[in-house]
């Protein structure tokens, strides 16, 4: 319990240090005090264990989410759009949302690949011997992970918008069917 709290506190302190130095600082602008470098070196093994766990859980999430996102686009949205087009109904809004979804899915894939490579590179850095490099790489990994989260949010918004637009489409065509 104490060890988990120590690691959590260390990660929090390291995060707080980054926020206090500058939100958009480049790696060349980051300067750590000797105390901060020592803290990173001292807690290196715990930090690496936590990052390795994060790396593993993110990989599993990527596979599960990736399959879900692929399924949504290729097995739900695209076939529905095709059926609507084959019936010569106006599904332009749904097609536009699907197109945006596919763009955001590609962005998700790219962002995750960049994040995964950077985190793997971060884990290879010896934080006992090169704490500043480790910290800098960790900040870059964190920024790339934020991009993955943004991509995930964009996909969720696309799904919600598609659902909403499908309800409008369904309502409009149910109304047309009852007036004939």
mmCIF file of the C-alpha atoms, coordinates in Angstrom:
data_MODEL
# 
_entry.id   MODEL 
# 
loop_
_atom_site.group_PDB 
_atom_site.id 
_atom_site.type_symbol 
_atom_site.label_atom_id 
_atom_site.label_alt_id 
_atom_site.label_comp_id 
_atom_site.label_asym_id 
_atom_site.label_entity_id 
_atom_site.label_seq_id 
_atom_site.pdbx_PDB_ins_code 
_atom_site.Cartn_x 
_atom_site.Cartn_y 
_atom_site.Cartn_z 
_atom_site.occupancy 
_atom_site.B_iso_or_equiv 
_atom_site.pdbx_formal_charge 
_atom_site.auth_seq_id 
_atom_site.auth_comp_id 
_atom_site.auth_asym_id 
_atom_site.auth_atom_id 
_atom_site.pdbx_PDB_model_num 
ATOM 1   C CA . UNK A 1 1   ? 0.000   0.000  0.000   1.00 0.00 ? 1   UNK A CA 1 
ATOM 2   C CA . UNK A 1 2   ? 2.756   2.434  0.979   1.00 0.00 ? 2   UNK A CA 1 
ATOM 3   C CA . UNK A 1 3   ? 4.687   1.585  -2.173  1.00 0.00 ? 3   UNK A CA 1 
ATOM 4   C CA . UNK A 1 4   ? 1.666   2.252  -4.403  1.00 0.00 ? 4   UNK A CA 1 
ATOM 5   C CA . UNK A 1 5   ? 1.092   5.552  -2.646  1.00 0.00 ? 5   UNK A CA 1 
ATOM 6   C CA . UNK A 1 6   ? 4.759   6.457  -3.082  1.00 0.00 ? 6   UNK A CA 1 
ATOM 7   C CA . UNK A 1 7   ? 4.586   5.768  -6.801  1.00 0.00 ? 7   UNK A CA 1 
ATOM 8   C CA . UNK A 1 8   ? 1.336   7.692  -7.138  1.00 0.00 ? 8   UNK A CA 1 
ATOM 9   C CA . UNK A 1 9   ? 2.795   10.648 -5.241  1.00 0.00 ? 9   UNK A CA 1 
ATOM 10  C CA . UNK A 1 10  ? 5.962   10.520 -7.318  1.00 0.00 ? 10  UNK A CA 1 
ATOM 11  C CA . UNK A 1 11  ? 3.991   10.536 -10.564 1.00 0.00 ? 11  UNK A CA 1 
ATOM 12  C CA . UNK A 1 12  ? 1.883   13.385 -9.238  1.00 0.00 ? 12  UNK A CA 1 
ATOM 13  C CA . UNK A 1 13  ? 4.960   15.387 -8.252  1.00 0.00 ? 13  UNK A CA 1 
ATOM 14  C CA . UNK A 1 14  ? 6.573   14.779 -11.617 1.00 0.00 ? 14  UNK A CA 1 
ATOM 15  C CA . UNK A 1 15  ? 3.335   15.888 -13.304 1.00 0.00 ? 15  UNK A CA 1 
ATOM 16  C CA . UNK A 1 16  ? 3.074   18.947 -11.085 1.00 0.00 ? 16  UNK A CA 1 
ATOM 17  C CA . UNK A 1 17  ? 6.652   19.872 -11.904 1.00 0.00 ? 17  UNK A CA 1 
ATOM 18  C CA . UNK A 1 18  ? 5.836   19.790 -15.597 1.00 0.00 ? 18  UNK A CA 1 
ATOM 19  C CA . UNK A 1 19  ? 2.764   21.949 -15.152 1.00 0.00 ? 19  UNK A CA 1 
ATOM 20  C CA . UNK A 1 20  ? 4.615   24.489 -13.057 1.00 0.00 ? 20  UNK A CA 1 
ATOM 21  C CA . UNK A 1 21  ? 7.433   24.867 -15.561 1.00 0.00 ? 21  UNK A CA 1 
ATOM 22  C CA . UNK A 1 22  ? 5.343   25.628 -18.648 1.00 0.00 ? 22  UNK A CA 1 
ATOM 23  C CA . UNK A 1 23  ? 2.353   24.096 -20.303 1.00 0.00 ? 23  UNK A CA 1 
ATOM 24  C CA . UNK A 1 24  ? 3.838   24.227 -23.788 1.00 0.00 ? 24  UNK A CA 1 
ATOM 25  C CA . UNK A 1 25  ? 7.556   24.052 -23.049 1.00 0.00 ? 25  UNK A CA 1 
ATOM 26  C CA . UNK A 1 26  ? 9.735   22.220 -25.508 1.00 0.00 ? 26  UNK A CA 1 
ATOM 27  C CA . UNK A 1 27  ? 12.112  19.580 -24.233 1.00 0.00 ? 27  UNK A CA 1 
ATOM 28  C CA . UNK A 1 28  ? 15.050  21.968 -24.593 1.00 0.00 ? 28  UNK A CA 1 
ATOM 29  C CA . UNK A 1 29  ? 13.345  24.477 -22.267 1.00 0.00 ? 29  UNK A CA 1 
ATOM 30  C CA . UNK A 1 30  ? 12.775  22.013 -19.418 1.00 0.00 ? 30  UNK A CA 1 
ATOM 31  C CA . UNK A 1 31  ? 15.223  22.305 -16.588 1.00 0.00 ? 31  UNK A CA 1 
ATOM 32  C CA . UNK A 1 32  ? 14.963  20.152 -13.511 1.00 0.00 ? 32  UNK A CA 1 
ATOM 33  C CA . UNK A 1 33  ? 16.598  20.807 -10.180 1.00 0.00 ? 33  UNK A CA 1 
ATOM 34  C CA . UNK A 1 34  ? 19.070  18.340 -8.747  1.00 0.00 ? 34  UNK A CA 1 
ATOM 35  C CA . UNK A 1 35  ? 16.435  17.341 -6.201  1.00 0.00 ? 35  UNK A CA 1 
ATOM 36  C CA . UNK A 1 36  ? 13.930  16.573 -8.962  1.00 0.00 ? 36  UNK A CA 1 
ATOM 37  C CA . UNK A 1 37  ? 16.510  14.589 -10.924 1.00 0.00 ? 37  UNK A CA 1 
ATOM 38  C CA . UNK A 1 38  ? 17.421  12.651 -7.786  1.00 0.00 ? 38  UNK A CA 1 
ATOM 39  C CA . UNK A 1 39  ? 13.760  11.929 -7.097  1.00 0.00 ? 39  UNK A CA 1 
ATOM 40  C CA . UNK A 1 40  ? 13.312  10.545 -10.607 1.00 0.00 ? 40  UNK A CA 1 
ATOM 41  C CA . UNK A 1 41  ? 16.470  8.430  -10.291 1.00 0.00 ? 41  UNK A CA 1 
ATOM 42  C CA . UNK A 1 42  ? 15.544  7.170  -6.830  1.00 0.00 ? 42  UNK A CA 1 
ATOM 43  C CA . UNK A 1 43  ? 12.031  6.130  -7.871  1.00 0.00 ? 43  UNK A CA 1 
ATOM 44  C CA . UNK A 1 44  ? 13.096  4.870  -11.279 1.00 0.00 ? 44  UNK A CA 1 
ATOM 45  C CA . UNK A 1 45  ? 12.156  1.236  -10.834 1.00 0.00 ? 45  UNK A CA 1 
ATOM 46  C CA . UNK A 1 46  ? 8.699   2.080  -9.455  1.00 0.00 ? 46  UNK A CA 1 
ATOM 47  C CA . UNK A 1 47  ? 8.100   4.575  -12.247 1.00 0.00 ? 47  UNK A CA 1 
ATOM 48  C CA . UNK A 1 48  ? 9.081   2.009  -14.868 1.00 0.00 ? 48  UNK A CA 1 
ATOM 49  C CA . UNK A 1 49  ? 6.794   -0.628 -13.342 1.00 0.00 ? 49  UNK A CA 1 
ATOM 50  C CA . UNK A 1 50  ? 3.866   1.788  -13.410 1.00 0.00 ? 50  UNK A CA 1 
ATOM 51  C CA . UNK A 1 51  ? 4.637   2.879  -16.976 1.00 0.00 ? 51  UNK A CA 1 
ATOM 52  C CA . UNK A 1 52  ? 4.968   -0.731 -18.066 1.00 0.00 ? 52  UNK A CA 1 
ATOM 53  C CA . UNK A 1 53  ? 1.543   -1.496 -16.567 1.00 0.00 ? 53  UNK A CA 1 
ATOM 54  C CA . UNK A 1 54  ? 0.107   1.552  -18.315 1.00 0.00 ? 54  UNK A CA 1 
ATOM 55  C CA . UNK A 1 55  ? 1.724   0.436  -21.565 1.00 0.00 ? 55  UNK A CA 1 
ATOM 56  C CA . UNK A 1 56  ? 0.179   -3.034 -21.253 1.00 0.00 ? 56  UNK A CA 1 
ATOM 57  C CA . UNK A 1 57  ? -3.287  -1.802 -20.312 1.00 0.00 ? 57  UNK A CA 1 
ATOM 58  C CA . UNK A 1 58  ? -3.242  0.808  -23.086 1.00 0.00 ? 58  UNK A CA 1 
ATOM 59  C CA . UNK A 1 59  ? -2.288  -1.882 -25.600 1.00 0.00 ? 59  UNK A CA 1 
ATOM 60  C CA . UNK A 1 60  ? -5.238  -4.020 -24.524 1.00 0.00 ? 60  UNK A CA 1 
ATOM 61  C CA . UNK A 1 61  ? -7.562  -1.017 -24.637 1.00 0.00 ? 61  UNK A CA 1 
ATOM 62  C CA . UNK A 1 62  ? -6.253  -0.143 -28.099 1.00 0.00 ? 62  UNK A CA 1 
ATOM 63  C CA . UNK A 1 63  ? -7.070  -3.604 -29.400 1.00 0.00 ? 63  UNK A CA 1 
ATOM 64  C CA . UNK A 1 64  ? -10.547 -3.639 -27.861 1.00 0.00 ? 64  UNK A CA 1 
ATOM 65  C CA . UNK A 1 65  ? -11.419 -0.076 -28.825 1.00 0.00 ? 65  UNK A CA 1 
ATOM 66  C CA . UNK A 1 66  ? -9.847  -0.447 -32.236 1.00 0.00 ? 66  UNK A CA 1 
ATOM 67  C CA . UNK A 1 67  ? -11.969 -3.513 -32.990 1.00 0.00 ? 67  UNK A CA 1 
ATOM 68  C CA . UNK A 1 68  ? -15.077 -1.722 -31.768 1.00 0.00 ? 68  UNK A CA 1 
ATOM 69  C CA . UNK A 1 69  ? -14.323 1.348  -33.881 1.00 0.00 ? 69  UNK A CA 1 
ATOM 70  C CA . UNK A 1 70  ? -13.596 -0.791 -36.957 1.00 0.00 ? 70  UNK A CA 1 
ATOM 71  C CA . UNK A 1 71  ? -16.815 -2.713 -36.396 1.00 0.00 ? 71  UNK A CA 1 
ATOM 72  C CA . UNK A 1 72  ? -18.879 0.459  -36.062 1.00 0.00 ? 72  UNK A CA 1 
ATOM 73  C CA . UNK A 1 73  ? -17.602 1.874  -39.332 1.00 0.00 ? 73  UNK A CA 1 
ATOM 74  C CA . UNK A 1 74  ? -17.331 -1.169 -41.545 1.00 0.00 ? 74  UNK A CA 1 
ATOM 75  C CA . UNK A 1 75  ? -20.168 -3.347 -40.256 1.00 0.00 ? 75  UNK A CA 1 
ATOM 76  C CA . UNK A 1 76  ? -22.756 -0.823 -39.166 1.00 0.00 ? 76  UNK A CA 1 
ATOM 77  C CA . UNK A 1 77  ? -22.373 2.611  -40.724 1.00 0.00 ? 77  UNK A CA 1 
ATOM 78  C CA . UNK A 1 78  ? -21.139 1.674  -44.203 1.00 0.00 ? 78  UNK A CA 1 
ATOM 79  C CA . UNK A 1 79  ? -23.701 -1.101 -44.823 1.00 0.00 ? 79  UNK A CA 1 
ATOM 80  C CA . UNK A 1 80  ? -26.559 1.099  -43.603 1.00 0.00 ? 80  UNK A CA 1 
ATOM 81  C CA . UNK A 1 81  ? -25.401 3.925  -45.850 1.00 0.00 ? 81  UNK A CA 1 
ATOM 82  C CA . UNK A 1 82  ? -25.271 1.480  -48.780 1.00 0.00 ? 82  UNK A CA 1 
ATOM 83  C CA . UNK A 1 83  ? -28.799 0.246  -48.103 1.00 0.00 ? 83  UNK A CA 1 
ATOM 84  C CA . UNK A 1 84  ? -30.097 3.794  -47.898 1.00 0.00 ? 84  UNK A CA 1 
ATOM 85  C CA . UNK A 1 85  ? -28.388 4.675  -51.189 1.00 0.00 ? 85  UNK A CA 1 
ATOM 86  C CA . UNK A 1 86  ? -29.674 1.484  -52.855 1.00 0.00 ? 86  UNK A CA 1 
ATOM 87  C CA . UNK A 1 87  ? -33.200 2.445  -51.812 1.00 0.00 ? 87  UNK A CA 1 
ATOM 88  C CA . UNK A 1 88  ? -32.596 5.877  -53.384 1.00 0.00 ? 88  UNK A CA 1 
ATOM 89  C CA . UNK A 1 89  ? -33.228 7.663  -50.125 1.00 0.00 ? 89  UNK A CA 1 
ATOM 90  C CA . UNK A 1 90  ? -31.437 10.796 -48.991 1.00 0.00 ? 90  UNK A CA 1 
ATOM 91  C CA . UNK A 1 91  ? -28.747 9.710  -46.556 1.00 0.00 ? 91  UNK A CA 1 
ATOM 92  C CA . UNK A 1 92  ? -26.238 12.463 -47.314 1.00 0.00 ? 92  UNK A CA 1 
ATOM 93  C CA . UNK A 1 93  ? -25.932 13.537 -43.675 1.00 0.00 ? 93  UNK A CA 1 
ATOM 94  C CA . UNK A 1 94  ? -25.209 9.958  -42.591 1.00 0.00 ? 94  UNK A CA 1 
ATOM 95  C CA . UNK A 1 95  ? -22.606 9.554  -45.334 1.00 0.00 ? 95  UNK A CA 1 
ATOM 96  C CA . UNK A 1 96  ? -20.925 12.818 -44.313 1.00 0.00 ? 96  UNK A CA 1 
ATOM 97  C CA . UNK A 1 97  ? -20.769 11.723 -40.678 1.00 0.00 ? 97  UNK A CA 1 
ATOM 98  C CA . UNK A 1 98  ? -19.382 8.333  -41.719 1.00 0.00 ? 98  UNK A CA 1 
ATOM 99  C CA . UNK A 1 99  ? -16.713 10.046 -43.787 1.00 0.00 ? 99  UNK A CA 1 
ATOM 100 C CA . UNK A 1 100 ? -15.731 12.188 -40.817 1.00 0.00 ? 100 UNK A CA 1 
ATOM 101 C CA . UNK A 1 101 ? -15.737 9.074  -38.628 1.00 0.00 ? 101 UNK A CA 1 
ATOM 102 C CA . UNK A 1 102 ? -13.341 7.304  -41.016 1.00 0.00 ? 102 UNK A CA 1 
ATOM 103 C CA . UNK A 1 103 ? -11.036 10.334 -40.949 1.00 0.00 ? 103 UNK A CA 1 
ATOM 104 C CA . UNK A 1 104 ? -11.115 10.376 -37.157 1.00 0.00 ? 104 UNK A CA 1 
ATOM 105 C CA . UNK A 1 105 ? -10.514 6.615  -37.045 1.00 0.00 ? 105 UNK A CA 1 
ATOM 106 C CA . UNK A 1 106 ? -7.386  7.035  -39.147 1.00 0.00 ? 106 UNK A CA 1 
ATOM 107 C CA . UNK A 1 107 ? -6.293  9.837  -36.831 1.00 0.00 ? 107 UNK A CA 1 
ATOM 108 C CA . UNK A 1 108 ? -6.877  7.540  -33.834 1.00 0.00 ? 108 UNK A CA 1 
ATOM 109 C CA . UNK A 1 109 ? -4.708  4.840  -35.407 1.00 0.00 ? 109 UNK A CA 1 
ATOM 110 C CA . UNK A 1 110 ? -1.912  7.303  -36.208 1.00 0.00 ? 110 UNK A CA 1 
ATOM 111 C CA . UNK A 1 111 ? -2.035  8.983  -32.805 1.00 0.00 ? 111 UNK A CA 1 
ATOM 112 C CA . UNK A 1 112 ? -1.984  5.676  -30.978 1.00 0.00 ? 112 UNK A CA 1 
ATOM 113 C CA . UNK A 1 113 ? 0.958   4.407  -33.050 1.00 0.00 ? 113 UNK A CA 1 
ATOM 114 C CA . UNK A 1 114 ? 2.955   7.552  -32.285 1.00 0.00 ? 114 UNK A CA 1 
ATOM 115 C CA . UNK A 1 115 ? 2.070   7.318  -28.591 1.00 0.00 ? 115 UNK A CA 1 
ATOM 116 C CA . UNK A 1 116 ? 2.944   3.635  -28.384 1.00 0.00 ? 116 UNK A CA 1 
ATOM 117 C CA . UNK A 1 117 ? 6.332   4.146  -30.058 1.00 0.00 ? 117 UNK A CA 1 
ATOM 118 C CA . UNK A 1 118 ? 7.167   7.079  -27.793 1.00 0.00 ? 118 UNK A CA 1 
ATOM 119 C CA . UNK A 1 119 ? 6.154   5.240  -24.629 1.00 0.00 ? 119 UNK A CA 1 
ATOM 120 C CA . UNK A 1 120 ? 8.216   2.215  -25.711 1.00 0.00 ? 120 UNK A CA 1 
ATOM 121 C CA . UNK A 1 121 ? 11.178  4.524  -26.298 1.00 0.00 ? 121 UNK A CA 1 
ATOM 122 C CA . UNK A 1 122 ? 10.601  6.122  -22.885 1.00 0.00 ? 122 UNK A CA 1 
ATOM 123 C CA . UNK A 1 123 ? 10.674  2.729  -21.195 1.00 0.00 ? 123 UNK A CA 1 
ATOM 124 C CA . UNK A 1 124 ? 14.054  2.015  -22.824 1.00 0.00 ? 124 UNK A CA 1 
ATOM 125 C CA . UNK A 1 125 ? 15.666  5.112  -21.280 1.00 0.00 ? 125 UNK A CA 1 
ATOM 126 C CA . UNK A 1 126 ? 17.593  4.518  -18.081 1.00 0.00 ? 126 UNK A CA 1 
ATOM 127 C CA . UNK A 1 127 ? 15.968  6.895  -15.632 1.00 0.00 ? 127 UNK A CA 1 
ATOM 128 C CA . UNK A 1 128 ? 18.746  6.265  -13.108 1.00 0.00 ? 128 UNK A CA 1 
ATOM 129 C CA . UNK A 1 129 ? 21.453  7.350  -15.531 1.00 0.00 ? 129 UNK A CA 1 
ATOM 130 C CA . UNK A 1 130 ? 19.500  9.825  -17.677 1.00 0.00 ? 130 UNK A CA 1 
ATOM 131 C CA . UNK A 1 131 ? 16.648  11.189 -15.552 1.00 0.00 ? 131 UNK A CA 1 
ATOM 132 C CA . UNK A 1 132 ? 16.281  14.420 -17.557 1.00 0.00 ? 132 UNK A CA 1 
ATOM 133 C CA . UNK A 1 133 ? 15.995  12.522 -20.847 1.00 0.00 ? 133 UNK A CA 1 
ATOM 134 C CA . UNK A 1 134 ? 13.542  10.110 -19.243 1.00 0.00 ? 134 UNK A CA 1 
ATOM 135 C CA . UNK A 1 135 ? 11.436  12.976 -17.938 1.00 0.00 ? 135 UNK A CA 1 
ATOM 136 C CA . UNK A 1 136 ? 11.469  14.776 -21.272 1.00 0.00 ? 136 UNK A CA 1 
ATOM 137 C CA . UNK A 1 137 ? 10.416  11.613 -23.076 1.00 0.00 ? 137 UNK A CA 1 
ATOM 138 C CA . UNK A 1 138 ? 7.712   11.018 -20.474 1.00 0.00 ? 138 UNK A CA 1 
ATOM 139 C CA . UNK A 1 139 ? 6.294   14.485 -21.144 1.00 0.00 ? 139 UNK A CA 1 
ATOM 140 C CA . UNK A 1 140 ? 6.223   13.780 -24.866 1.00 0.00 ? 140 UNK A CA 1 
ATOM 141 C CA . UNK A 1 141 ? 4.481   10.447 -24.205 1.00 0.00 ? 141 UNK A CA 1 
ATOM 142 C CA . UNK A 1 142 ? 1.911   12.211 -22.056 1.00 0.00 ? 142 UNK A CA 1 
ATOM 143 C CA . UNK A 1 143 ? 1.206   14.760 -24.801 1.00 0.00 ? 143 UNK A CA 1 
ATOM 144 C CA . UNK A 1 144 ? 0.784   11.993 -27.378 1.00 0.00 ? 144 UNK A CA 1 
ATOM 145 C CA . UNK A 1 145 ? -1.520  10.081 -25.029 1.00 0.00 ? 145 UNK A CA 1 
ATOM 146 C CA . UNK A 1 146 ? -3.656  13.225 -24.803 1.00 0.00 ? 146 UNK A CA 1 
ATOM 147 C CA . UNK A 1 147 ? -3.951  13.194 -28.580 1.00 0.00 ? 147 UNK A CA 1 
ATOM 148 C CA . UNK A 1 148 ? -5.180  9.596  -28.433 1.00 0.00 ? 148 UNK A CA 1 
ATOM 149 C CA . UNK A 1 149 ? -7.816  10.700 -25.920 1.00 0.00 ? 149 UNK A CA 1 
ATOM 150 C CA . UNK A 1 150 ? -8.857  13.541 -28.236 1.00 0.00 ? 150 UNK A CA 1 
ATOM 151 C CA . UNK A 1 151 ? -9.197  11.075 -31.120 1.00 0.00 ? 151 UNK A CA 1 
ATOM 152 C CA . UNK A 1 152 ? -11.306 8.788  -28.939 1.00 0.00 ? 152 UNK A CA 1 
ATOM 153 C CA . UNK A 1 153 ? -13.547 11.702 -27.995 1.00 0.00 ? 153 UNK A CA 1 
ATOM 154 C CA . UNK A 1 154 ? -13.928 12.692 -31.650 1.00 0.00 ? 154 UNK A CA 1 
ATOM 155 C CA . UNK A 1 155 ? -14.976 9.149  -32.556 1.00 0.00 ? 155 UNK A CA 1 
ATOM 156 C CA . UNK A 1 156 ? -17.490 9.081  -29.711 1.00 0.00 ? 156 UNK A CA 1 
ATOM 157 C CA . UNK A 1 157 ? -18.927 12.381 -30.913 1.00 0.00 ? 157 UNK A CA 1 
ATOM 158 C CA . UNK A 1 158 ? -19.210 11.015 -34.447 1.00 0.00 ? 158 UNK A CA 1 
ATOM 159 C CA . UNK A 1 159 ? -21.083 7.944  -33.189 1.00 0.00 ? 159 UNK A CA 1 
ATOM 160 C CA . UNK A 1 160 ? -23.454 10.117 -31.149 1.00 0.00 ? 160 UNK A CA 1 
ATOM 161 C CA . UNK A 1 161 ? -24.013 12.414 -34.131 1.00 0.00 ? 161 UNK A CA 1 
ATOM 162 C CA . UNK A 1 162 ? -24.618 9.444  -36.444 1.00 0.00 ? 162 UNK A CA 1 
ATOM 163 C CA . UNK A 1 163 ? -27.144 8.018  -34.001 1.00 0.00 ? 163 UNK A CA 1 
ATOM 164 C CA . UNK A 1 164 ? -28.915 11.355 -33.710 1.00 0.00 ? 164 UNK A CA 1 
ATOM 165 C CA . UNK A 1 165 ? -28.947 11.845 -37.475 1.00 0.00 ? 165 UNK A CA 1 
ATOM 166 C CA . UNK A 1 166 ? -30.221 8.294  -37.988 1.00 0.00 ? 166 UNK A CA 1 
ATOM 167 C CA . UNK A 1 167 ? -33.120 9.053  -35.631 1.00 0.00 ? 167 UNK A CA 1 
ATOM 168 C CA . UNK A 1 168 ? -33.933 12.147 -37.729 1.00 0.00 ? 168 UNK A CA 1 
ATOM 169 C CA . UNK A 1 169 ? -33.679 10.090 -40.926 1.00 0.00 ? 169 UNK A CA 1 
ATOM 170 C CA . UNK A 1 170 ? -35.913 7.361  -39.474 1.00 0.00 ? 170 UNK A CA 1 
ATOM 171 C CA . UNK A 1 171 ? -38.475 9.914  -38.254 1.00 0.00 ? 171 UNK A CA 1 
ATOM 172 C CA . UNK A 1 172 ? -38.577 11.712 -41.599 1.00 0.00 ? 172 UNK A CA 1 
ATOM 173 C CA . UNK A 1 173 ? -39.023 8.503  -43.579 1.00 0.00 ? 173 UNK A CA 1 
ATOM 174 C CA . UNK A 1 174 ? -41.595 7.077  -41.172 1.00 0.00 ? 174 UNK A CA 1 
ATOM 175 C CA . UNK A 1 175 ? -43.517 10.322 -41.558 1.00 0.00 ? 175 UNK A CA 1 
ATOM 176 C CA . UNK A 1 176 ? -43.253 10.119 -45.379 1.00 0.00 ? 176 UNK A CA 1 
ATOM 177 C CA . UNK A 1 177 ? -44.408 6.494  -45.315 1.00 0.00 ? 177 UNK A CA 1 
ATOM 178 C CA . UNK A 1 178 ? -47.493 7.328  -43.272 1.00 0.00 ? 178 UNK A CA 1 
ATOM 179 C CA . UNK A 1 179 ? -48.480 10.236 -45.546 1.00 0.00 ? 179 UNK A CA 1 
ATOM 180 C CA . UNK A 1 180 ? -48.478 8.098  -48.699 1.00 0.00 ? 180 UNK A CA 1 
# 
